[in-house]
Each structure stands twice: as structure tokens, then as C-alpha cells.
Amino acid sequence: MQNVELAAIEILFDELSDVAFFVKDRAGRYLAANRTLVRRCGLRTKQEIVGKTVMEVHPRHLAQTYMAQDREVIEAGSTIKKHLELHLYPNRCHGWCLTHKTPLRDAAGVIVGLVGTSHDLGLADAQHPEYRKIASIAQHIRDHYRESLSLNDLAQDAGMPLARVERLFQRVFHYSPRQLLLQSRLSGALAMIESDQYRSIADIANECGYTDHSAFSRQFKSFTGMTPVQYRASHHARPETSVAALWELRP
């Protein structure tokens, strides 16, 4: 990709405050990034991110997950679509994103890097013509994620097959009902771990709708880069700057 093309694309993505845009070479070094990504890495200028890898600009526990994704895209030629992902911002807030990554090829078809975006999960468009058909299902998931939920039963209660509900979710929310359930459960678990350092991880897992403690731990680590126990230890080590301390876990 020519520098002129990169500059033009950056200008477009610079105007999107809810989308992080990036281009990387085969070694995983940033070739380009929009202003949103630069700010979220705690940096001031694009010059500070170009040439660096995720391990140098993101919290280490999350960077390892991002790096594994990059290798899958670059080495296997895979495309990652609408991958639900947890981000940690310098303002100490967690945020959920849908990440897309695809190989970047030269004129001969050889993979020379990757290009991707991470789009913040915001509120659904209540004006969407299909919104009312699934709004009650989405709210039920958010309100009752601690329970054992059957998405098929929720669809039947709404008078629709599950496949139609899933299509409507993609149109309105841009992610699936299963992803909403996962996001709700993990967000609940994060809040409990951060607010209660004495309750057992098994109790928290059960409280958030997980019947299998080990499955919860694996899923938690796949999104945060740490096990629940490790996350708790890091968070409560310095309560007044807990998330900021996690941000500083860089080599």
C-alpha cells in the first residue's frame, strides 16, 4: 500500500471517534493508525505509534492476545470478522469492541501485513425499523444474564425462529445474541471482581451464569489476557490506580 493511499485512508478514519483503524507490516509493526487509536494507546501523536508493535503500546496482558490474532491473519491468511473484544483505555474504563482484521497483500498476492478496525459497541439504533422486534429479547438478556438462558426459548417467546432473531440482531446491533449474552456475563464478572476482593471466583462465575468454573476462567482469560485470580490480584494491588496499573504492564 502506497504512502499516499495510507494518508488518504487515515484522513477518513481520523473523523471516526468510535473506530480505531490500523495497518501493520508482517512483523506486526504499525504502519498507520488513526487518531482514535493513538489516543487510546495513551499517546499524543501518530509518530509515537508508527514502527512499534502491540507489545509496546498496549497493556501486556491484552497485547499478547492481539499479537496472536495478528499472527493468525498474517501467517495463515485468515480474516477475522466481528470478533468481540475487550479493550482497556487509559481513562481506566473497559470497553467492548468488534474487531475486524484482514491480510494486506501486494500486487503479486503475497501477504505483506494486515489492515483492521475495532468498532466500539454503542447503543443500538432505536430508530431502526427492526429494532422493536428484538428490543425485548436484548433487554431480557441484559437483565437476566445471571440465569440459565435459552436463546431458542427467547426467540420462540417472541414468535420467531432463532435464525431470524440472529439476523435481526446483526442488522440492528451488528453482533449476535450470543455475543450480547457473553458481553453481559463478562462485564458483570469484571464488576464483581473489581468491587469484591473476598468473594470466591467460583461464586462469581456462578453468579454470572456460568455452571462450569474452569470454562469461565478460560473464557475470562481469552478476553482479558489474565485469569480471574490474576486479574483480581492486579486490580486490588493498588486500589486507587488499579486499572491504570494494568495499563502500565508493558515491557
Residue pairs with C-beta under 8 A, 6 or more apart in sequence:
1 23
1 31
1 104
1 115
6 23
6 31
6 32
9 21
9 23
9 32
10 21
10 32
10 33
10 34
10 46
13 19
13 21
13 34
13 36
13 117
14 34
14 35
14 36
16 34
16 36
17 36
18 36
18 119
18 120
18 122
19 34
19 36
19 117
19 118
19 119
19 120
20 33
20 34
20 36
20 37
20 40
20 97
20 117
20 118
21 32
21 33
21 34
21 36
21 37
21 116
21 117
22 30
22 32
22 33
22 34
22 37
22 115
22 116
22 117
23 30
23 31
23 32
23 33
23 104
23 113
23 114
23 115
23 116
24 30
24 31
24 70
24 113
24 114
24 115
24 116
25 31
25 112
25 113
26 74
26 111
26 112
26 113
27 53
28 53
28 54
28 67
28 70
28 71
28 74
29 50
29 51
29 52
29 53
30 49
30 50
30 51
30 52
30 53
30 57
31 50
31 113
32 46
32 50
33 46
33 49
33 50
35 46
37 49
37 118
38 44
38 45
38 46
38 48
38 49
39 90
40 87
40 89
40 90
41 49
41 57
41 58
41 90
42 57
42 90
42 247
43 49
43 57
49 57
53 63
53 67
54 63
54 66
54 67
54 70
55 63
55 64
55 67
55 250
55 251
56 250
56 251
57 63
57 250
58 66
58 250
59 88
59 225
59 246
59 247
59 248
59 249
59 250
60 225
60 249
60 250
60 251
61 224
61 225
61 226
61 230
61 246
61 249
62 86
62 87
62 88
62 224
62 225
63 225
63 250
64 225
65 222
65 223
65 225
69 80
69 83
69 99
69 101
70 101
70 114
72 78
72 80
73 79
73 80
73 101
73 102
73 103
73 114
73 116
74 103
74 111
74 113
74 114
77 103
77 111
78 103
79 100
79 101
79 102
79 103
80 99
80 100
80 101
80 102
80 116
81 100
82 98
82 99
82 100
82 174
82 175
83 98
83 99
83 100
83 101
84 96
84 97
84 98
84 175
84 179
84 182
84 183
84 223
85 96
85 97
85 98
85 99
85 118
85 223
86 94
86 95
86 96
86 97
86 186
86 223
86 224
87 94
87 95
87 96
87 97
87 118
88 94
88 95
88 243
88 246
88 247
89 95
90 244
90 247
92 242
92 243
92 244
92 247
93 243
94 187
94 190
94 243
95 120
95 121
96 120
96 121
96 183
96 187
97 118
97 119
97 120
97 121
98 118
98 119
98 121
98 174
98 175
99 116
99 117
99 118
99 119
100 116
100 117
100 118
100 119
101 114
101 115
101 116
102 114
102 115
102 116
103 111
103 113
103 114
104 111
104 112
104 113
104 114
104 115
105 111
105 112
106 112
119 174
121 173
121 175
121 183
124 131
124 135
124 138
124 172
124 173
125 131
125 172
126 135
128 171
128 172
130 168
130 171
130 172
131 172
133 158
133 160
133 168
134 158
134 165
134 168
134 169
134 172
136 158
137 154
137 155
137 158
137 165
137 177
138 169
138 173
138 177
138 180
140 149
140 154
141 149
141 154
141 177
141 180
141 181
141 184
142 180
142 184
145 181
145 184
145 185
145 188
145 208
145 209
146 185
146 188
146 207
146 208
146 209
147 209
148 209
148 211
149 181
149 209
151 162
151 165
151 177
151 178
151 181
152 162
154 165
154 177
155 161
155 162
155 164
155 165
158 165
160 168
165 177
166 176
166 177
169 175
169 176
169 177
169 180
170 176
173 180
182 219
185 208
185 209
185 210
186 208
186 219
186 220
186 223
188 207
188 208
189 204
189 205
189 208
189 216
189 220
189 228
190 224
190 231
192 199
192 204
192 207
192 208
193 201
193 204
193 228
193 231
193 232
193 235
194 235
194 242
196 204
197 232
197 236
201 213
201 216
201 217
201 228
201 229
201 232
202 213
204 228
205 212
205 213
205 216
205 217
205 228
206 213
208 216
210 216
216 228
217 227
217 228
220 226
220 227
220 228
220 231
221 227
224 231
226 234
234 242
234 245
234 246
234 249
235 242
235 243
235 246
236 242
237 245
238 245
